[in-house]
Amino acid sequence: MRKYLLIMLLFVYGAAAARNFLSADLDHNGKPEQLFWIKAGEDGMGTYYFLEVRDDNGKVLWRSKATKDPENPFFVAETDFGVSLPELLADVDRDGASELIIPEPQSDVSPTRYHRLKWRNGRFEAMKPAYLAYFPSGNKGTVRWVHNFLEPFGQWVSEIKEGKTPGMAVATITIYPRAVTPEETEKEARFGVAVLRWTKKGGKILRWVEPLHPFGEEPETENETER
């Protein structure tokens, strides 16, 4: 069953692999730059990419070095042990500078840890990796960046996508509770899709696009245009 839950999550993540760039106005000149992940090579474990930022005229402004080390903050790859492709390029912490959010690869159902890169002085600089934990409150709640997740149970954001409005995002939230038996844990597992507004420490959930529901069940979709 745990393997089935992972397959469902990978299906949700699949949309990120369908494109190879993100856009944002990194230098605040009114013209968006584009960040590409470009194939650097492959081996028996997977395919590896480097990052490249171009301005609106196609000029290369910055480029990373490809790495095969999953602990490296610039690791971008599709491997046998998980997918690590950029999900979001936006001013996540509301300080005026854009962050690039990249999930670390994972091969099981566990909290998603994100590499975070901040655009400063014409280049991306590594921030401390973090999880985006979910804290329910009534029918909504908040998400907050945390640096420690001590066990594979809990409530977390497992995918982030750009929202339709600046300052917003669409997040897939996974709930994997601790129970008496593994079977009960997997029976109680849930996931849903929510629209959130970024804050300095995380985000505030505004509404659910797909309310929390069991894996494998058809959700009640409230607003497909947000996805």
Sequence and secondary structure as in RCSB ss.txt:
>XXXX:A:sequence
MRKYLLIMLLFVYGAAAARNFLSADLDHNGKPEQLFWIKAGEDGMGTYYFLEVRDDNGKVLWRSKATKDPENPFF
VAETDFGVSLPELLADVDRDGASELIIPEPQSDVSPTRYHRLKWRNGRFEAMKPAYLAYFPSGNKGTVRWVHNFL
EPFGQWVSEIKEGKTPGMAVATITIYPRAVTPEETEKEARFGVAVLRWTKKGGKILRWVEPLHPFGEEPETENET
ER
>XXXX:A:secstr
 HHHHHHHHHHHHGGGGG  EEEE TTSSSS EEEEEEEEEE SSEEEEEEEEE TT  EEEE      TTSTT 
 EEETTEEE   EEE TTSSSS EEEEE   SSS   EEEEEEEETTEEEE   EEEEEE  TT  EEEEES   
SS EEEEEEEEE SSTTEEEEEEEEE   SSHHHHHHH EEEEEEEEE SSEEEEEEEEEEEEETTS    S GG
G 
